[in-house]
Amino acid sequence: MEKVLTAVFVLFLVTSSYAAEPLDAFPLDVNGKSRHVIVLPKVVDESRFRVELIPGRSEIADCNLRSFSAPLQREVLPGWGYPYYVLSDLSSTMDTRKVCAPGTETRRFITVRGDGLLLPYNSNLPLVVYLPKGVQLKYRVWRADKNFSDAKSK
């Protein structure tokens, strides 16, 4: 009986040192940035798919086109090897300088533009992104056609 209890206790220690789910390995926040998670469904050929991250913030804005700029850094969870992404603090950019009619301001989602926002599709792990406070995360999935086109030699 004592051997059985010892074996159960050792098994408990070994299994409790590992996360029950991959998401359990990720902290809730990193450097004051909150965790956002995307769980992708399984598809037949994941090499044909990409995930576009669309971070942004809902703000009152006039008729001018606006966006934010912030680099997205890929990190690896120490000891696990799981990738995650951290978006730096946003900086405002003004894309146009049109004169807007008075009273035309509306609330809209202003996106972050930058490199690295198109990621490989992987349904085996959650896609974890850490964002500054007040930033929302939207996404869309892109799918490539099954057919290839030939380039012409000129």
Secondary structure, DSSP 8 states (H G I E B T S, - for coil): -HHHHHHHHHHHHHHHTS-SSGGGGS-SEETTEEEEEE-----S-GGGEEEEEEEEEEEEE-SS-EEEE--EEEEE-TTT--EEEEE---EEEE-------TT--EEEEEEEE-TT-EEE--SSS-EEEEE-TT-EEEEEEEE--SS-------
